[in-house]
Amino acid sequence: MSDDVVHDDAVTVSEDTVTDVDDERSEIERQRDDYLDALQRLQAEFENYRKRVVRTSEDAVVRATGDLVARLLPVLDAFDLAQAHFAVALSEEALALTQARGLLLDALAKDGLERIDDVGVQFDPQIHDAVAHVEGNGDGEQVVDEVLRAGYRWKGGVLRPAMVKVKG
């Protein structure tokens, strides 16, 4: 028998069957698209969640190290007072104290600590705490005349304002 023989009644497909197949196919494609959209949304939400967790943990680390540095500020103040006391002495103890102070300041500065102790700069209530006032030359400009206790910034934020005497 030859394969070329085709029976007309076996090949006939009704239009209703074609329409049903097309409808079922478009329903399956719609479901596929819905699942793809849901998956893409879920991936985006997860990525946002991951970024938020990383940002939150980084913020916690910065806060924790800032708290540690804030607890070390009295140590830096004690070094400053000792250095001022030994300013005229050239003893080995004074040299060792100055070196220890410098090492501590350098280590903290590498991680983001900035010292606020400039004299002659414009008074800024955000970074200076004025505890004394002296008369100026009458131009109305307020400048830092003397720093009584150094202030510090940690990673751009003021950790402790500088205690200053203001002129003007």
Backbone as CSV, one residue per row, in Angstrom:
resi,resn,N_x,N_y,N_z,CA_x,CA_y,CA_z,C_x,C_y,C_z
1,MET,0.819,-1.177,0.000,0.000,0.000,0.000,0.860,1.236,0.000
2,SER,0.348,2.229,-0.619,1.113,3.453,-0.780,0.722,4.447,0.297
3,ASP,1.679,5.294,0.681,1.431,6.330,1.684,0.778,7.552,1.071
4,ASP,0.643,7.581,-0.224,0.100,8.757,-0.904,-1.413,8.836,-0.823
5,VAL,-2.055,7.809,-0.350,-3.509,7.800,-0.314,-3.973,8.521,0.932
6,VAL,-4.829,9.509,0.742,-5.359,10.289,1.852,-6.866,10.165,1.829
7,HIS,-7.433,9.910,2.960,-8.880,9.821,3.064,-9.408,11.166,3.514
8,ASP,-10.370,11.677,2.791,-10.924,12.997,3.084,-11.573,13.061,4.457
9,ASP,-12.220,12.019,4.897,-12.943,12.059,6.155,-11.989,12.029,7.356
10,ALA,-10.762,11.549,7.235,-9.823,11.488,8.342,-9.116,12.825,8.541
11,VAL,-9.043,13.643,7.535,-8.296,14.891,7.599,-9.194,16.053,8.017
12,THR,-10.426,15.942,7.958,-11.316,17.060,8.244,-11.277,17.395,9.736
13,VAL,-11.062,18.692,9.962,-11.061,19.204,11.330,-12.048,20.359,11.349
14,SER,-12.879,20.352,12.341,-13.890,21.401,12.398,-13.276,22.715,12.877
15,GLU,-13.928,23.797,12.517,-13.449,25.119,12.936,-13.582,25.291,14.435
16,ASP,-14.556,24.643,15.048,-14.729,24.720,16.499,-13.522,24.124,17.221
17,THR,-13.011,23.021,16.692,-11.842,22.378,17.298,-10.624,23.287,17.179
18,VAL,-10.434,23.936,16.042,-9.304,24.856,15.841,-9.435,26.032,16.797
19,THR,-10.626,26.568,16.941,-10.861,27.696,17.837,-10.585,27.283,19.281
20,ASP,-11.028,26.081,19.661,-10.780,25.598,21.019,-9.289,25.457,21.277
21,VAL,-8.549,24.944,20.331,-7.102,24.780,20.470,-6.433,26.151,20.584
22,ASP,-6.861,27.109,19.753,-6.303,28.462,19.811,-6.612,29.119,21.152
23,ASP,-7.838,28.941,21.650,-8.209,29.508,22.946,-7.379,28.906,24.071
24,GLU,-7.220,27.586,24.010,-6.430,26.907,25.040,-4.975,27.354,24.976
25,ARG,-4.467,27.528,23.769,-3.079,27.987,23.608,-2.917,29.406,24.144
26,SER,-3.841,30.295,23.843,-3.721,31.671,24.337,-3.883,31.713,25.862
27,GLU,-4.695,30.828,26.435,-4.825,30.752,27.898,-3.514,30.286,28.523
28,ILE,-2.885,29.303,27.914,-1.601,28.803,28.410,-0.529,29.892,28.293
29,GLU,-0.530,30.627,27.188,0.440,31.718,27.016,0.193,32.827,28.037
30,ARG,-1.072,33.122,28.338,-1.401,34.141,29.343,-0.896,33.700,30.724
31,GLN,-1.120,32.423,31.063,-0.635,31.905,32.333,0.894,31.959,32.397
32,ARG,1.538,31.616,31.301,2.999,31.684,31.240,3.479,33.108,31.492
33,ASP,2.824,34.074,30.832,3.201,35.476,31.006,2.956,35.943,32.442
34,ASP,1.839,35.486,33.040,1.549,35.841,34.435,2.626,35.282,35.372
35,TYR,3.004,34.014,35.154,4.044,33.410,35.982,5.380,34.116,35.788
36,LEU,5.686,34.510,34.559,6.928,35.226,34.285,6.925,36.584,34.981
37,ASP,5.817,37.300,34.902,5.705,38.590,35.589,5.857,38.419,37.099
38,ALA,5.190,37.398,37.654,5.282,37.151,39.094,6.717,36.818,39.492
39,LEU,7.398,36.033,38.703,8.780,35.677,38.986,9.684,36.906,38.926
40,GLN,9.483,37.740,37.931,10.301,38.952,37.806,10.051,39.893,38.982
41,ARG,8.796,40.045,39.407,8.481,40.869,40.578,9.145,40.305,41.827
42,LEU,9.073,38.982,41.991,9.669,38.330,43.147,11.184,38.521,43.160
43,GLN,11.816,38.418,41.999,13.258,38.641,41.917,13.605,40.084,42.289
44,ALA,12.823,41.034,41.820,13.078,42.443,42.126,12.865,42.716,43.616
45,GLU,11.824,42.148,44.188,11.570,42.333,45.621,12.698,41.726,46.451
46,PHE,13.175,40.555,46.042,14.266,39.924,46.768,15.540,40.757,46.668
47,GLU,15.819,41.301,45.496,17.012,42.144,45.319,16.914,43.395,46.191
48,ASN,15.733,44.007,46.231,15.534,45.173,47.102,15.711,44.794,48.570
49,TYR,15.183,43.644,48.966,15.332,43.161,50.338,16.803,42.944,50.671
50,ARG,17.526,42.321,49.762,18.950,42.066,49.982,19.718,43.377,50.151
51,LYS,19.426,44.339,49.293,20.099,45.638,49.397,19.756,46.328,50.712
52,ARG,18.495,46.237,51.132,18.066,46.857,52.384,18.770,46.212,53.578
53,VAL,18.915,44.886,53.568,19.596,44.193,54.664,21.065,44.592,54.712
54,VAL,21.706,44.681,53.567,23.110,45.094,53.523,23.261,46.518,54.051
55,ARG,22.378,47.413,53.605,22.435,48.805,54.053,22.194,48.897,55.554
56,THR,21.242,48.152,56.076,20.936,48.168,57.507,22.110,47.645,58.323
57,SER,22.729,46.572,57.855,23.869,46.037,58.604,25.065,46.985,58.542
58,GLU,25.270,47.642,57.404,26.359,48.626,57.315,26.095,49.798,58.257
59,ASP,24.844,50.252,58.326,24.490,51.334,59.245,24.720,50.923,60.702
60,ALA,24.390,49.683,61.028,24.603,49.189,62.389,26.087,49.150,62.735
61,VAL,26.907,48.760,61.779,28.358,48.725,62.013,28.882,50.143,62.231
62,VAL,28.429,51.092,61.413,28.879,52.484,61.561,28.457,53.039,62.919
63,ARG,27.204,52.746,63.332,26.731,53.214,64.639,27.536,52.586,65.777
64,ALA,27.793,51.293,65.669,28.538,50.600,66.731,29.963,51.126,66.835
65,THR,30.623,51.315,65.706,31.985,51.849,65.765,31.973,53.301,66.231
66,GLY,30.934,54.048,65.860,30.804,55.427,66.355,30.634,55.463,67.858
67,ASP,29.864,54.516,68.404,29.700,54.435,69.858,31.024,54.104,70.538
68,LEU,31.781,53.191,69.940,33.091,52.843,70.502,34.024,54.048,70.477
69,VAL,34.045,54.759,69.374,34.905,55.938,69.267,34.467,57.001,70.272
70,ALA,33.152,57.167,70.466,32.645,58.139,71.443,33.126,57.780,72.851
71,ARG,33.210,56.491,73.148,33.711,56.077,74.465,35.223,56.285,74.587
72,LEU,35.918,56.387,73.448,37.360,56.634,73.477,37.718,58.122,73.543
73,LEU,36.741,59.004,73.345,37.033,60.440,73.346,37.614,60.925,74.684
74,PRO,37.156,60.447,75.833,37.818,60.864,77.083,39.292,60.454,77.141
75,VAL,39.642,59.341,76.512,41.046,58.928,76.449,41.839,59.936,75.623
76,LEU,41.267,60.344,74.484,41.936,61.360,73.664,42.062,62.672,74.429
77,ASP,41.020,63.034,75.195,41.092,64.256,76.009,42.203,64.156,77.048
78,ALA,42.335,62.993,77.680,43.399,62.805,78.672,44.769,62.915,78.013
79,PHE,44.915,62.354,76.812,46.184,62.506,76.081,46.454,63.976,75.773
80,ASP,45.419,64.725,75.369,45.601,66.143,75.064,46.049,66.921,76.302
81,LEU,45.404,66.651,77.442,45.783,67.332,78.687,47.208,66.971,79.101
82,ALA,47.563,65.702,78.982,48.923,65.278,79.342,49.945,65.908,78.404
83,GLN,49.625,65.982,77.129,50.552,66.596,76.173,50.713,68.089,76.478
84,ALA,49.632,68.760,76.838,49.727,70.183,77.196,50.555,70.360,78.466
85,HIS,50.409,69.426,79.396,51.168,69.503,80.641,52.663,69.303,80.395
86,PHE,52.996,68.363,79.505,54.396,68.070,79.209,54.922,68.850,78.010
87,ALA,54.232,69.896,77.596,54.601,70.619,76.379,56.018,71.180,76.451
88,VAL,56.427,71.620,77.609,57.765,72.215,77.730,58.818,71.177,78.077
89,ALA,58.398,70.044,78.593,59.365,69.010,78.988,59.724,68.146,77.783
90,LEU,60.952,67.780,77.672,61.408,66.908,76.594,61.823,65.549,77.158
91,SER,61.103,65.086,78.154,61.440,63.809,78.778,61.001,62.653,77.898
92,GLU,61.509,61.459,78.240,61.124,60.270,77.494,59.643,59.966,77.666
93,GLU,59.118,60.245,78.870,57.704,60.005,79.130,56.831,60.896,78.252
94,ALA,57.232,62.150,78.132,56.475,63.083,77.297,56.512,62.648,75.840
95,LEU,57.660,62.185,75.388,57.780,61.707,74.010,56.935,60.459,73.776
96,ALA,56.958,59.533,74.711,56.162,58.308,74.601,54.670,58.641,74.597
97,LEU,54.275,59.580,75.440,52.873,59.998,75.508,52.434,60.629,74.184
98,THR,53.272,61.468,73.622,52.956,62.105,72.344,52.850,61.071,71.231
99,GLN,53.738,60.100,71.233,53.684,59.054,70.214,52.438,58.190,70.359
100,ALA,52.075,57.836,71.585,50.880,57.020,71.814,49.626,57.778,71.372
101,ARG,49.576,59.054,71.689,48.445,59.894,71.260,48.358,59.936,69.737
102,GLY,49.511,60.130,69.096,49.543,60.188,67.637,49.111,58.875,66.989
103,LEU,49.543,57.757,67.560,49.153,56.456,67.017,47.646,56.233,67.126
104,LEU,47.073,56.585,68.276,45.637,56.418,68.460,44.857,57.314,67.501
105,LEU,45.268,58.574,67.390,44.588,59.489,66.463,44.714,59.030,65.016
106,ASP,45.885,58.565,64.626,46.072,58.080,63.253,45.213,56.861,62.953
107,ALA,45.156,55.928,63.897,44.353,54.719,63.694,42.872,55.075,63.551
108,LEU,42.389,55.986,64.379,40.980,56.378,64.307,40.698,57.243,63.077
109,ALA,41.665,58.057,62.685,41.480,58.905,61.503,41.373,58.063,60.234
110,LYS,42.085,56.963,60.178,42.009,56.081,59.006,40.618,55.486,58.843
111,ASP,39.898,55.347,59.955,38.547,54.784,59.902,37.459,55.843,59.840
112,GLY,37.828,57.140,59.854,36.815,58.168,59.646,36.693,59.221,60.721
113,LEU,37.593,59.256,61.687,37.524,60.276,62.737,38.231,61.549,62.274
114,GLU,37.557,62.678,62.425,38.152,63.984,62.091,38.118,64.851,63.336
115,ARG,39.203,65.514,63.586,39.315,66.384,64.756,38.826,67.787,64.389
116,ILE,38.039,68.392,65.273,37.559,69.768,65.082,38.264,70.622,66.133
117,ASP,39.302,71.334,65.725,40.040,72.165,66.686,40.706,73.369,66.015
118,ASP,40.095,73.873,64.961,40.671,75.003,64.240,40.339,76.314,64.942
119,VAL,41.353,77.139,65.133,41.196,78.473,65.710,41.164,79.472,64.558
120,GLY,40.330,80.500,64.686,40.251,81.539,63.668,39.222,81.268,62.586
121,VAL,38.533,80.167,62.649,37.495,79.856,61.664,36.162,80.456,62.104
122,GLN,35.264,80.604,61.175,33.928,81.119,61.461,33.222,80.190,62.445
123,PHE,32.572,80.772,63.452,31.820,79.979,64.429,30.633,79.318,63.738
124,ASP,30.480,78.015,63.940,29.383,77.242,63.372,28.728,76.456,64.510
125,PRO,27.490,76.803,64.866,26.847,76.116,65.998,26.619,74.622,65.761
126,GLN,26.756,74.165,64.511,26.617,72.738,64.229,27.836,71.938,64.717
127,ILE,28.999,72.580,64.703,30.214,71.862,65.089,30.929,72.489,66.287
128,HIS,30.463,73.647,66.752,31.081,74.315,67.894,30.060,74.510,69.008
129,ASP,30.527,74.374,70.239,29.722,74.649,71.420,30.377,75.835,72.123
130,ALA,29.759,77.009,71.998,30.344,78.228,72.569,30.070,78.259,74.065
131,VAL,31.148,78.308,74.860,31.000,78.367,76.321,31.525,79.680,76.882
132,ALA,32.184,80.474,76.051,32.691,81.782,76.481,32.677,82.723,75.286
133,HIS,32.616,84.016,75.594,32.552,85.028,74.542,33.468,86.181,74.921
134,VAL,34.257,86.636,73.967,35.099,87.817,74.170,34.748,88.826,73.087
135,GLU,34.956,90.097,73.413,34.647,91.165,72.469,35.583,91.101,71.271
136,GLY,35.009,91.381,70.115,35.786,91.359,68.882,36.118,92.766,68.438
137,ASN,36.440,92.915,67.180,36.820,94.205,66.635,35.626,94.987,66.114
138,GLY,34.414,94.505,66.322,33.215,95.256,65.971,32.667,94.987,64.588
139,ASP,33.223,94.066,63.834,32.709,93.799,62.491,31.514,92.840,62.506
140,GLY,31.158,92.322,63.673,29.984,91.454,63.787,30.244,90.006,63.428
141,GLU,31.410,89.703,62.936,31.723,88.324,62.568,32.187,87.562,63.802
142,GLN,31.612,86.371,64.001,31.999,85.545,65.137,32.965,84.467,64.670
143,VAL,34.142,84.458,65.306,35.155,83.473,64.967,35.583,82.747,66.230
144,VAL,36.133,81.560,66.046,36.630,80.770,67.165,37.946,81.397,67.624
145,ASP,37.970,81.820,68.899,39.150,82.463,69.459,40.068,81.439,70.122
146,GLU,39.459,80.456,70.784,40.249,79.441,71.480,39.427,78.149,71.562
147,VAL,40.093,77.029,71.399,39.431,75.725,71.540,39.760,75.192,72.925
148,LEU,38.716,75.038,73.740,38.907,74.558,75.107,38.907,73.021,75.170
149,ARG,38.143,72.409,74.317,38.132,70.944,74.195,37.829,70.617,72.739
150,ALA,38.655,69.771,72.160,38.490,69.422,70.747,37.173,68.691,70.527
151,GLY,36.604,68.928,69.352,35.420,68.191,68.933,35.826,67.174,67.885
152,TYR,34.891,66.296,67.562,35.215,65.240,66.604,34.031,64.956,65.690
153,ARG,34.373,64.633,64.448,33.395,64.138,63.472,33.699,62.663,63.240
154,TRP,32.645,61.890,63.036,32.817,60.478,62.705,32.076,60.215,61.417
155,LYS,32.822,59.896,60.365,32.251,59.595,59.044,31.318,60.712,58.571
156,GLY,31.722,61.953,58.808,30.967,63.102,58.316,29.975,63.681,59.303
157,GLY,29.537,62.910,60.299,28.579,63.403,61.293,29.308,63.860,62.549
158,VAL,28.782,64.891,63.205,29.423,65.409,64.409,29.200,64.421,65.548
159,LEU,30.311,63.918,66.079,30.263,63.006,67.214,30.210,63.795,68.518
160,ARG,31.017,64.852,68.584,31.015,65.743,69.739,31.458,67.117,69.246
161,PRO,30.658,68.166,69.528,31.068,69.512,69.084,32.290,69.991,69.884
162,ALA,33.058,70.860,69.276,34.213,71.433,69.945,33.742,72.493,70.932
163,MET,34.308,72.466,72.141,33.986,73.473,73.147,34.926,74.652,72.899
164,VAL,34.350,75.823,72.585,35.174,76.941,72.136,34.823,78.248,72.847
165,LYS,35.785,79.162,72.755,35.579,80.550,73.160,35.438,81.334,71.860
166,VAL,34.372,82.140,71.779,34.049,82.852,70.545,34.411,84.328,70.692
167,LYS,34.972,84.872,69.617,35.329,86.295,69.582,34.425,86.964,68.557
168,GLY,33.844,88.107,69.007,33.012,88.870,68.072,31.601,89.043,68.492
